[in-house]
Amino acid sequence: MVLVTGASLNDVVEMVSYDVFSVANSYTKADSDTRYPFKGNNSIIRLNGQTISADITIDSDENGVSAGPITQDNATVTVNGYWSIV
């Protein structure tokens, strides 16, 4: 960009760029309600499933936490970081 007249002290130069984009990996309200069930206002309760049916890797810079009982169904959990089961 080249200004027709050079900017002076305290001038404001505003630039706006328009581009086409799409939102990826988003949830519908129904998807979100299923994935994150509502348990009341100000709830600190989070739900997790009880069966691990896909391979999972917890990287060395990650912490995982699950609430039991947990069943592994032909899946491997690789823990390079920390995994707590309570």
C-alpha positions as CSV (number, residue, x, y, z in Angstrom):
1,M,0.0,0.0,0.0
2,V,1.2,3.5,-0.9
3,L,-0.4,6.6,0.6
4,V,-1.1,9.4,-1.8
5,T,0.0,11.8,0.9
6,G,2.3,10.7,3.6
7,A,0.8,10.2,7.1
8,S,1.5,12.7,9.8
9,L,1.8,12.4,13.5
10,N,-1.5,11.3,15.1
11,D,-3.0,10.4,11.8
12,V,-5.1,7.2,11.8
13,V,-4.6,4.7,8.9
14,E,-7.3,2.1,8.8
15,M,-7.2,-1.0,6.6
16,V,-10.0,-3.4,6.0
17,S,-9.5,-6.7,4.3
18,Y,-12.4,-8.8,3.0
19,D,-11.9,-12.5,2.3
20,V,-14.0,-15.6,1.9
21,F,-13.8,-18.1,4.8
22,S,-15.8,-21.0,6.2
23,V,-16.2,-22.2,9.7
24,A,-14.9,-25.8,10.1
25,N,-15.3,-28.3,12.9
26,S,-18.4,-26.6,14.4
27,Y,-21.3,-28.2,16.2
28,T,-25.0,-27.7,15.9
29,K,-26.9,-26.9,19.1
30,A,-28.2,-30.5,19.1
31,D,-24.6,-31.9,18.6
32,S,-23.4,-29.6,21.4
33,D,-26.2,-30.6,23.8
34,T,-25.4,-34.3,23.2
35,R,-21.7,-33.9,23.6
36,Y,-21.9,-31.5,26.6
37,P,-25.0,-32.4,28.5
38,F,-26.5,-29.6,30.6
39,K,-26.4,-30.5,34.3
40,G,-27.7,-27.2,35.8
41,N,-26.6,-23.6,36.1
42,N,-23.0,-23.2,37.4
43,S,-22.5,-27.0,37.2
44,I,-19.0,-28.3,37.6
45,I,-20.1,-31.8,36.7
46,R,-18.7,-33.1,33.4
47,L,-19.7,-36.5,31.9
48,N,-17.5,-39.0,30.1
49,G,-18.3,-42.3,28.5
50,Q,-17.3,-45.6,30.1
51,T,-15.9,-47.5,27.1
52,I,-12.7,-46.6,25.2
53,S,-13.2,-48.0,21.7
54,A,-10.6,-46.0,19.8
55,D,-6.9,-45.7,20.2
56,I,-5.8,-42.7,22.3
57,T,-2.4,-41.1,22.9
58,I,-1.8,-38.7,25.7
59,D,1.2,-36.7,24.7
60,S,4.1,-35.8,27.0
61,D,2.8,-32.3,27.3
62,E,-0.8,-33.4,28.2
63,N,-2.7,-34.5,31.2
64,G,-5.7,-36.8,31.0
65,V,-8.4,-37.5,33.6
66,S,-11.2,-39.9,33.5
67,A,-13.8,-41.1,36.0
68,G,-14.3,-44.9,36.3
69,P,-15.3,-47.5,35.8
70,I,-13.7,-47.7,32.3
71,T,-13.6,-50.5,29.9
72,Q,-11.2,-50.8,27.0
73,D,-12.8,-52.3,23.9
74,N,-10.0,-53.4,21.5
75,A,-8.3,-50.0,22.0
76,T,-4.9,-49.0,23.1
77,V,-4.2,-46.0,25.4
78,T,-0.7,-44.8,25.1
79,V,0.3,-42.5,28.0
80,N,3.4,-40.4,27.5
81,G,2.1,-37.7,29.9
82,Y,-0.2,-38.3,32.8
83,W,-3.5,-40.0,33.0
84,S,-5.5,-40.0,36.3
85,I,-8.6,-42.3,36.7
86,V,-10.7,-41.6,39.7
